[in-house]
């Protein structure tokens, strides 16, 4: 009897067997001068018979790939026979085990699978690879294998039981141990295209990046008309696929620009890589200025316009590269084969530099993802926080133009070690309790900004200068490791530390406040919590959704407070009104309440008027008839979103039931527990969040401290070798790097 699980594994085994045979035939063709020419010539029989007979009557092409396919098929066949013998996944067997006469119900799939789309894309890559070469074919085959595996697992898990939530748990328990490591390999886009940089050239890859970025805009902006036609599911896939295309475009650019710069300026790589990476802080500055500009516009701006800003630099770099000749990579010009590039990667010094780049990614990009949020909490002013962010990046932008003269004085390793010292000192000062004024914060953030300025580009310069035989591959892997560390360790790790110390503080001051704002699920430090749970335990932090409502409400009260204290005095009929439900106001259409709020460390009382939506609509009509403007109505983001959702439901548009339920529960929580205790919770929440943020920065200072030690070891190593010297391929391209 073939059970459901055995059918799954039999299918996988058959896919592995067919894949192995096709892979053997195609790689036999590549080895013989081309697939088409071999299969249409005299060698066709040997090219086909070899893979069919497991190499007994001919060659199997690429032995490693063929063995992996066949090994996968054998393992899958073994699992298929095992699950069939033990009746695993069989509904009748489950009924017998449960001593029940009825078979457990099986639910039908209730959503669209993305894996057929991925599979179609991978088949296109494989088809293109038949004409271009084995590398592209292998990439397509790998993607197809992942897509097929995910597709069948998704289909199987959706029918495992009649409970969708149980099915989800079953699927995650089976796939997370596989997916989480593979998810980290999304950065492989950089590494894969780094391979391609030396095979296909920079120009073709930059054209690919331009097309991916442009296509991502088309697919993403199609979400609105697709939503009107197909509902939420269609819009979701437009946004999902659009962002994947955008990410691939970014990865392609990153894989090209670093080795391209090294190829253009082989005698002064560190200097020009720093100038290249001056574009990063400049882009952040422009983004911050655009955000400030959007904030000054009175009317709401459509999301398509905000997102579409990215097309400006895309069109700019597309125009710059149009019809321009691109140089060959430094390694290609020197005749370095791919095998030598790969061997170079196992150099102990280069592996050590990869580890250092992981730490750089953690401390630089990981901290960048939180610093504006933390600065806002310290300075209690979003505009000042954004200006501090602009100042830091303006400093980085300027200083990166001067890396060359500094390197000539102290060499790149000395520059990196000095940067790490300043980075550790800056983070240490930012984490200190006394750094709580604008002046002190700007001083500390300036020291930190100077410290992190040279990390990333100078480290890439060292790798390119000392290991030029690594080609684009060494630079791509190093950059990929840095980004992987930032995304999977830096951002989540610093977030965990904020949660951990904020919870520690608020439990000391007010357990009821923590209970009100506690997140439903606990989370830990990535990877390490599962290894050392006692030292880094999972913690249920403060719920970000609830804190967002709290922050919105506080902002509304502060807006009323500012107008109350303004000179000349704001007329009563011009004072903002806060939206409230009938349930909160009882029989009254509007009510003025005294609300305590902390301003500059002191408690101030504000007269806040609440009004129902129905009464405000009447007020709008009365004001219109009188030829006057009604007072502004202030809503929290939750109120606005819930109102939009209810309007869509009223118009007969499809809405997500779970989303509506979640937002309704959050609103009920705010009306019942959050708003009535706002004044009692405000100071305790502010203190806990500030303590968590600053303490997280203080602990993060340990990472640049470790970098200091690492760069010191490199400094000593190069000193024993006669000093740091750049390796030039044109001098002796056969000398291996060490």
C-alpha positions in Angstrom: 0.0 0.0 0.0 1.3 3.4 -1.0 0.8 6.0 1.7 0.7 9.7 1.2 4.2 10.2 2.6 5.6 7.3 0.5 4.1 8.9 -2.6 5.9 12.1 -1.7 9.3 10.3 -1.4 8.7 8.1 -4.5 8.1 11.4 -6.4 11.3 12.9 -5.1 13.3 9.8 -5.9 11.9 9.8 -9.5 12.8 13.5 -9.8 16.3 12.8 -8.6 16.8 9.9 -11.0 15.5 11.8 -14.0 17.5 14.9 -13.0 20.7 12.9 -12.7 20.2 11.3 -16.1 19.5 14.6 -17.7 22.4 16.2 -15.9 24.8 13.5 -17.0 23.6 13.7 -20.7 24.0 17.5 -20.7 27.4 17.6 -19.0 28.6 14.9 -21.4 27.5 17.2 -24.1 29.4 20.2 -22.7 32.5 18.0 -22.3 32.3 17.0 -26.0 32.1 20.5 -27.4 28.4 21.4 -27.0 25.1 19.6 -26.2 23.5 20.1 -29.6 26.6 19.0 -31.6 27.2 15.9 -29.4 23.6 14.7 -29.4 23.3 15.2 -33.2 26.6 13.4 -33.9 28.2 10.1 -33.5 28.8 10.5 -29.8 25.0 10.6 -29.0 24.8 7.0 -27.9 27.7 7.1 -25.5 26.5 10.5 -24.1 23.1 8.9 -23.3 24.0 5.3 -22.4 26.6 6.3 -19.8 24.2 8.1 -17.4 21.5 5.5 -18.0 23.8 2.7 -16.9 25.4 4.6 -14.0 28.7 4.9 -15.9 29.0 1.1 -16.8 28.7 1.7 -20.5 30.1 5.2 -20.8 30.8 8.5 -19.0 28.4 10.2 -16.7 29.6 13.8 -17.4 30.2 15.8 -14.3 30.7 13.1 -11.7 30.0 15.2 -8.6 26.7 16.6 -9.8 25.6 13.2 -11.2 26.5 11.5 -7.9 24.5 14.1 -5.9 21.4 13.6 -8.0 21.7 9.8 -7.8 22.5 9.8 -4.1 19.4 12.0 -3.5 17.3 9.5 -5.6 18.6 6.5 -3.5 17.9 8.2 -0.2 14.4 9.2 -1.4 13.7 5.6 -2.5 14.8 4.3 0.9 12.5 6.8 2.7 9.6 5.9 0.3 9.9 2.2 1.2 10.2 3.0 4.9 7.2 5.2 5.0 5.2 2.7 3.0 6.1 -0.1 5.3 5.2 1.8 8.5 2.2 3.5 6.8 3.4 6.9 7.8 1.0 9.7 6.9 -1.8 7.3 6.0 -5.2 8.6 7.3 -6.5 5.0 7.9 -3.4 4.3 10.0 -4.0 7.4 12.0 -7.6 6.4 12.6 -6.5 3.0 13.8 -3.9 4.6 16.1 -6.5 7.0 17.6 -8.9 4.0 18.0 -11.4 5.8 15.8 -13.7 4.5 13.1 -13.6 7.7 11.1 -10.7 9.0 9.0 -9.3 12.4 10.0 -10.7 15.1 7.7 -8.4 16.5 5.0 -8.6 20.1 4.0 -8.1 21.5 0.5 -5.3 24.0 -0.2 -6.6 27.6 0.4 -4.0 29.7 -1.1 -1.8 30.1 -4.2 1.6 28.5 -4.3 4.6 30.6 -5.5 6.7 27.5 -6.3 5.3 26.9 -9.8 6.5 30.4 -10.7 9.9 29.7 -9.3 10.1 26.3 -11.1 9.2 28.0 -14.4 11.9 30.6 -13.9 14.5 27.8 -13.1 13.5 25.9 -16.2 14.1 29.0 -18.3 17.6 29.3 -16.7 18.3 25.7 -17.5 17.2 26.2 -21.1 19.4 29.2 -21.4 22.2 27.3 -19.8 22.1 24.6 -22.5 23.2 27.4 -24.9 25.4 29.4 -22.7 27.3 27.0 -20.5 27.2 24.6 -17.5 27.3 27.3 -14.8 23.9 28.8 -15.7 22.5 25.3 -16.2 23.6 24.2 -12.8 22.2 27.3 -11.1 18.8 26.6 -12.8 18.9 22.9 -11.8 19.6 23.9 -8.2 16.7 26.4 -8.1 14.4 23.8 -9.8 15.4 21.2 -7.1 14.5 23.6 -4.3 11.3 24.7 -6.0 10.2 21.1 -6.6 11.0 20.1 -3.0 9.2 23.1 -1.5 6.2 22.6 -3.8 5.6 19.0 -2.9 6.2 19.6 0.9 3.7 22.5 0.8 1.1 20.4 -1.1 1.6 17.4 1.3 1.5 19.5 4.5 -1.8 21.2 3.5 -3.5 17.8 3.4 -1.8 16.3 6.5 -4.8 17.0 8.8 -8.0 19.0 8.7 -6.6 21.7 11.0 -4.8 24.4 9.0 -2.8 25.5 12.1 -1.7 22.0 12.8 -0.7 21.6 9.1 1.4 24.8 9.4 3.2 23.5 12.5 3.9 20.2 10.8 5.2 21.9 7.7 7.4 24.3 9.7 8.8 21.6 12.0 9.8 19.6 8.9 11.1 22.5 6.8 12.6 25.1 9.2 15.8 23.1 9.8 16.3 23.1 6.1 14.9 26.5 5.1 16.6 28.7 7.7 20.2 27.8 6.6 19.1 28.1 2.9 17.4 31.4 3.6 20.8 32.7 4.5 22.0 31.7 1.1 19.8 34.4 -0.5 22.9 36.5 -0.2 24.3 34.0 -2.6 23.0 36.2 -5.4 26.0 38.3 -4.8 28.3 35.3 -4.7 26.7 33.7 -7.8 27.0 36.8 -9.8 30.5 37.2 -8.6 31.2 33.9 -10.3 29.5 35.3 -13.4 31.5 38.5 -13.3 34.7 36.7 -14.3 32.8 34.4 -16.8 30.5 36.8 -18.6 31.9 40.3 -17.9 30.7 43.3 -16.0 28.6 44.9 -18.8 26.2 42.0 -19.1 25.7 41.8 -15.4 25.0 45.5 -15.0 22.4 45.2 -17.8 20.9 42.3 -15.9 20.7 44.5 -12.8 19.1 47.4 -14.7 16.5 45.0 -16.1 15.8 43.4 -12.7 15.3 46.8 -11.1 13.1 48.1 -13.9 11.0 44.9 -13.9 10.6 45.1 -10.1 9.0 48.5 -10.5 6.6 47.2 -13.1 5.6 44.2 -11.1 5.3 46.1 -7.8 3.2 48.9 -9.2 0.9 46.4 -10.8 -0.3 45.5 -7.3 -3.2 48.1 -7.3 -4.8 47.0 -10.6 -4.2 43.4 -9.8 -5.9 43.9 -6.4 -8.9 45.3 -8.1 -9.1 42.3 -10.4 -7.9 39.4 -8.2 -8.1 40.7 -4.6 -5.5 40.5 -1.8 -3.8 37.3 -3.0 -2.9 38.7 -6.4 -1.6 42.0 -4.9 0.4 40.0 -2.4 2.3 38.1 -5.1 2.9 41.3 -7.1 4.6 42.9 -4.0 6.4 39.7 -3.1 7.8 39.0 -6.6 8.6 42.7 -7.1 10.7 42.9 -4.0 12.5 39.6 -4.9 13.4 41.2 -8.3 14.5 44.3 -6.5 16.8 42.3 -4.2 18.3 40.4 -7.0 19.0 43.6 -8.8 20.8 45.0 -5.7 22.8 41.8 -5.4 23.9 41.9 -9.0 25.0 45.5 -8.6 27.0 44.7 -5.5 28.6 41.8 -7.2 29.9 44.1 -10.0 30.8 47.4 -8.6 33.5 46.3 -6.1 35.6 44.2 -8.5 34.9 46.7 -11.3 36.4 49.5 -9.2 39.4 47.2 -8.3 39.9 46.5 -12.0 39.8 50.2 -13.0 42.2 51.3 -10.3 44.6 48.3 -9.6 47.3 50.4 -8.1 45.1 52.3 -5.6 42.2 50.0 -4.7 41.5 50.9 -1.1 41.3 54.7 -1.9 38.9 54.2 -4.8 36.7 51.6 -3.1 36.2 54.1 -0.3 35.2 56.7 -2.8 32.8 54.2 -4.4 31.2 53.4 -1.0 30.8 57.1 -0.3 27.6 56.6 -2.4 26.1 54.6 0.5 25.9 57.4 3.1 25.0 59.8 0.3 22.1 57.6 -0.6 21.0 57.5 3.0 21.2 61.3 3.2 19.1 61.7 0.1 16.6 59.3 1.5 16.4 61.2 4.8 16.0 64.5 3.0 13.2 63.0 0.8 11.4 61.8 4.0 11.7 65.2 5.5 10.3 66.7 2.3 7.4 64.3 2.2 6.6 65.3 5.8 6.3 68.9 4.7 3.6 68.2 2.1 0.2 68.8 3.4 -1.7 66.2 1.4 -1.1 62.5 1.6 1.3 61.1 -1.1 0.5 57.8 -2.8 2.8 54.9 -2.0 3.6 54.4 -5.7 5.2 57.9 -5.8 7.2 57.3 -2.6 8.5 53.9 -3.8 9.0 55.1 -7.4 11.8 57.5 -6.2 14.2 54.6 -6.6 13.7 54.6 -10.3 15.6 57.9 -10.5 19.0 56.4 -9.6 18.2 53.3 -11.7 17.6 55.3 -14.8 20.7 57.4 -14.0 23.1 54.4 -13.7 21.4 52.8 -16.8 22.1 56.0 -18.8 25.7 56.1 -17.5 26.5 52.5 -18.6 24.6 52.7 -21.9 26.9 51.9 -24.8 30.0 52.1 -22.6 32.9 49.6 -22.8 33.6 47.6 -19.6 37.0 46.3 -18.7 37.7 42.7 -18.1 38.2 41.7 -14.5 41.8 41.9 -13.1 41.9 38.1 -12.7 40.7 37.4 -16.2 43.2 39.8 -17.7 46.0 38.0 -16.0 44.7 34.5 -17.1 43.8 33.3 -13.7 41.5 30.2 -14.0 38.4 29.7 -11.9 40.0 26.8 -10.1 42.8 29.1 -8.8 40.2 31.6 -7.7 38.5 28.9 -5.7 41.7 27.6 -4.2 42.6 31.2 -3.1 39.4 31.2 -1.0 40.9 28.7 1.5 43.9 30.9 2.4 43.9 31.1 6.3 44.4 34.9 6.2 41.5 35.4 3.7 39.2 33.2 5.8 40.2 35.3 8.8 39.3 38.4 6.9 35.9 36.9 6.0 35.3 36.5 9.8 36.2 40.1 10.3 33.8 41.2 7.6 31.0 39.3 9.4 31.8 41.3 12.6 31.8 44.5 10.5 28.4 43.7 9.0 27.0 43.0 12.5 28.2 46.3 14.0 27.9 48.7 11.0 24.8 47.6 9.1 23.1 46.0 12.2 23.5 49.2 14.2 22.4 51.4 11.3 19.1 49.5 11.2 18.4 50.7 14.8 20.3 53.9 15.3 17.6 56.3 14.1 15.0 54.6 16.3 17.3 54.7 19.3 18.2 58.3 18.7 14.5 59.2 18.5 14.0 57.7 22.0 17.0 59.5 23.4 16.3 63.0 21.9 12.5 62.5 22.1 12.2 64.3 18.7 12.0 62.5 15.4 13.2 65.5 13.4 16.3 65.9 15.5 17.0 62.2 15.3 16.8 62.4 11.5 19.1 65.4 11.4 21.6 63.5 13.6 21.4 60.6 11.1 22.0 63.0 8.2 25.0 64.5 10.0 26.6 61.1 10.7 26.3 60.1 7.0 27.5 63.4 5.7 30.6 62.9 7.8 31.0 59.4 6.4 30.5 60.7 2.8 33.2 63.3 3.3 35.8 61.3 5.1 35.7 58.4 2.6 37.2 60.7 0.0 40.3 61.0 2.2 41.0 57.3 2.8 43.9 57.3 0.2 46.1 59.8 2.0 45.4 58.1 5.3 46.3 54.7 4.0 49.6 56.1 2.5 50.5 57.2 6.1 49.5 54.2 8.2 48.5 51.4 5.7 45.0 49.9 5.5 45.3 47.6 8.6 46.3 50.6 10.7 43.3 52.5 9.4 41.0 49.6 10.2 42.4 49.2 13.7 42.0 53.0 14.4 38.5 52.8 13.1 37.6 49.9 15.4 39.0 51.9 18.4 36.8 54.9 17.6 33.8 52.7 16.8 34.1 50.9 20.2 34.5 54.3 22.0 31.5 55.8 20.2 29.2 53.0 21.0 30.4 52.9 24.6 29.6 56.7 25.0 26.2 56.3 23.2 25.3 53.6 25.8 26.2 55.7 28.8 23.3 57.2 30.9 24.9 60.7 30.9 24.7 60.9 27.1 21.2 62.2 27.2 21.4 65.7 25.6 21.5 66.8 22.0 25.1 68.0 22.3 26.5 65.0 24.1 24.6 62.6 21.8 25.9 64.4 18.7 29.5 64.2 20.0 29.2 60.5 20.7 27.5 59.7 17.4 30.3 61.7 15.6 33.0 59.6 17.2 31.1 56.4 16.3 30.4 57.8 12.7 34.2 58.4 12.2 34.9 55.0 13.5 32.6 53.1 11.1 33.4 55.2 8.1 36.3 53.1 6.8 35.2 49.6 7.9 33.5 48.1 4.9 35.3 49.6 1.8 38.8 49.4 3.4 38.3 45.7 4.3 37.3 45.0 0.7 40.4 46.9 -0.4 42.6 44.7 1.8 41.0 41.6 0.3 41.4 42.8 -3.3 45.0 44.1 -2.7 46.3 41.0 -0.9 44.3 38.3 -2.8 43.8 39.6 -6.4 43.6 36.0 -7.6 40.4 35.6 -5.7 38.9 37.9 -8.4 35.3 39.1 -8.1 34.5 35.8 -6.2 36.6 36.8 -3.1 35.0 40.3 -2.9 31.5 38.9 -3.5 31.8 36.3 -0.8 33.2 38.8 1.7 30.4 41.3 1.0 27.8 38.5 1.1 29.1 37.3 4.5 28.9 40.9 5.8 25.3 41.4 4.6 24.3 37.9 5.9 25.7 38.8 9.3 23.9 42.1 9.4 20.6 40.6 8.3 20.6 37.4 10.4 22.6 38.5 13.4 23.2 42.2 13.6 19.6 43.6 13.3 17.8 40.8 15.1 20.6 40.5 17.8 20.6 44.2 18.7 16.8 44.1 18.7 16.9 41.1 21.1 19.2 43.0 23.4 16.9 46.0 23.5 14.0 43.7 24.3 15.9 41.9 27.0 17.1 45.0 28.9 13.8 46.9 28.4 11.9 44.0 30.0 14.5 43.7 32.8 13.9 47.4 33.6 10.1 47.5 33.3 9.8 44.5 35.5 11.7 46.4 38.2 9.4 49.4 38.0 6.0 48.2 37.1 4.9 44.6 36.5 1.3 45.6 35.6 2.7 47.9 32.8 4.7 45.0 31.4 1.7 42.7 31.5 -0.3 45.3 29.6 2.3 45.7 26.8 3.9 42.3 26.8 4.4 40.7 23.4 2.5 37.4 22.8 5.6 35.4 21.8 9.1 35.2 23.2 12.1 35.4 20.9 15.8 34.9 21.5 19.2 35.9 20.1 19.6 34.3 16.6 21.3 30.9 16.8 22.9 31.5 20.2 19.7 31.2 22.3 19.3 27.6 21.1 23.0 26.9 22.0 23.2 28.7 25.4 19.6 29.2 26.5 20.5 29.9 30.1 22.9 32.8 29.2 20.7 34.2 26.4 17.1 33.2 27.2 14.2 33.8 25.0 12.2 36.9 26.2 8.8 38.3 25.5 9.6 41.9 24.7 7.2 44.9 24.5 4.6 44.5 21.8 5.5 46.8 18.9 1.9 47.0 17.7 0.7 48.2 21.1 3.7 50.6 21.4 2.7 52.1 18.1 -0.8 52.9 19.3 0.8 54.3 22.5 3.2 56.5 20.5 0.5 57.8 18.2 -1.8 58.7 21.1 1.1 60.5 22.9 1.9 62.4 19.7 -1.7 63.6 19.5 -1.7 64.7 23.1 1.5 66.6 22.6 0.1 68.3 19.5 -2.8 69.6 21.6 -0.4 70.6 24.4 1.7 72.6 21.9 -1.3 74.5 20.6 -2.6 75.1 24.1 0.7 76.8 25.1 1.1 78.6 21.7 1.2 82.4 21.5 -1.0 83.9 20.2 -3.5 81.5 21.9 -5.2 79.0 19.6 -9.0 79.6 19.4 -11.1 76.8 21.0 -12.8 76.0 17.8 -9.5 75.4 16.1 -8.1 73.0 18.6 -7.7 69.4 17.3 -10.2 66.7 18.4 -9.3 63.1 19.1 -11.4 60.3 17.6 -13.1 58.0 20.1 -15.8 55.3 20.0 -19.3 55.6 21.4 -18.5 52.9 23.9 -15.6 55.0 25.3 -17.8 58.2 25.6 -21.0 56.6 26.7 -24.0 58.7 25.8 -21.9 61.8 25.2 -21.1 62.7 21.5 -18.0 64.5 22.8 -16.1 64.9 26.0 -13.1 66.9 27.3 -10.8 65.1 29.6 -7.6 66.1 31.5 -4.7 63.9 30.4 -1.3 64.0 32.1 1.7 63.8 29.8 5.5 64.1 30.5 7.1 67.1 28.8 10.8 67.8 29.5 10.8 65.6 32.5 7.8 67.3 34.1 4.2 66.1 34.2 1.9 68.5 32.4 -2.0 68.4 32.3 -3.6 68.8 28.9 -7.3 69.3 28.1 -8.1 66.9 25.4 -11.5 66.7 23.6 -12.7 63.4 22.3 -15.4 63.1 19.7 -17.2 60.2 17.9 -17.1 59.8 14.2 -20.8 60.5 13.8 -20.7 63.8 15.8 -17.6 64.9 13.9 -19.5 64.3 10.6 -22.3 66.6 11.9 -19.6 69.2 12.9 -18.2 69.1 9.4 -21.6 69.7 7.9 -22.2 72.7 10.3 -18.8 74.2 9.5 -19.4 73.8 5.8 -22.7 75.6 6.0 -21.1 78.4 8.0 -18.3 78.7 5.5 -15.7 77.6 8.1 -13.0 74.9 8.4 -13.8 72.3 11.0 -11.1 71.6 13.7 -8.7 68.8 12.6 -9.6 65.3 13.7 -6.7 63.3 15.0 -6.6 59.5 14.5 -4.1 56.8 15.5 -2.7 54.6 12.8 -4.8 51.8 14.2 -8.0 53.8 13.9 -7.2 54.9 10.4 -6.3 51.3 9.2 -9.4 49.8 10.9 -11.6 52.5 9.3 -10.1 51.7 5.9 -10.7 48.0 6.5 -14.3 48.5 7.5 -15.0 50.8 4.5 -13.6 48.1 2.2 -15.8 45.5 3.8 -18.8 47.9 3.4 -18.0 48.3 -0.3 -18.0 44.6 -0.8 -14.2 44.3 -1.3 -12.4 41.2 0.0 -10.6 41.7 3.3 -8.4 39.5 5.4 -10.5 38.1 8.3 -7.5 37.5 10.5 -6.3 41.0 10.0 -9.6 42.5 10.9 -9.8 40.3 14.0 -6.3 41.2 15.1 -6.9 45.0 14.7 -10.2 44.8 16.4 -8.7 43.0 19.4 -5.9 45.6 19.5 -8.4 48.4 19.5 -10.4 46.7 22.3 -7.2 46.4 24.3 -6.4 50.1 23.9 -10.0 51.2 24.9 -10.0 48.9 27.9 -6.4 48.8 29.2 -4.1 51.0 27.2 -5.7 54.5 27.1 -7.1 54.4 30.7 -3.6 53.7 32.0 -1.7 55.9 29.6 -0.5 58.5 32.2 0.4 55.7 34.7 2.4 53.8 32.1 4.0 56.6 30.1 7.1 57.3 32.3 7.7 53.6 33.0 7.6 52.7 29.3 9.8 55.6 28.3 12.4 54.7 30.9 12.4 51.0 30.0 12.7 51.6 26.3 15.5 54.1 26.7 17.3 51.8 29.1 17.0 48.9 26.7 18.2 50.9 23.7 21.2 52.4 25.4 22.3 49.2 27.1 22.0 47.4 23.8 24.5 49.9 22.2 26.8 49.5 25.2 26.9 45.7 24.8 27.3 46.1 21.0 30.5 48.1 21.7 32.1 44.7 22.4 32.1 43.8 18.7 34.4 46.7 17.5 36.5 45.9 20.6 37.0 42.4 19.2 37.7 44.0 15.8 40.5 45.9 17.4 42.1 42.7 18.6 41.6 41.0 15.2 43.2 43.9 13.2 46.0 44.0 15.7 46.7 40.4 15.0 46.7 41.1 11.3 49.0 44.1 11.9 51.5 41.8 13.7 51.2 39.1 11.0 52.1 41.5 8.2 54.9 43.1 10.3 56.5 39.7 10.6 56.2 39.3 6.8 58.1 42.6 6.2 55.1 44.9 6.3 51.8 45.2 4.4 52.3 45.2 0.7 49.9 45.1 -2.2 50.1 42.1 -4.5 50.0 42.9 -8.3 49.0 40.2 -10.7 50.9 41.8 -13.6 54.2 41.2 -11.6 53.9 37.5 -11.2 50.5 36.0 -11.8 51.6 32.5 -10.8 52.6 33.4 -7.3 50.0 32.0 -4.9 48.6 34.3 -2.2 49.0 33.3 1.4 
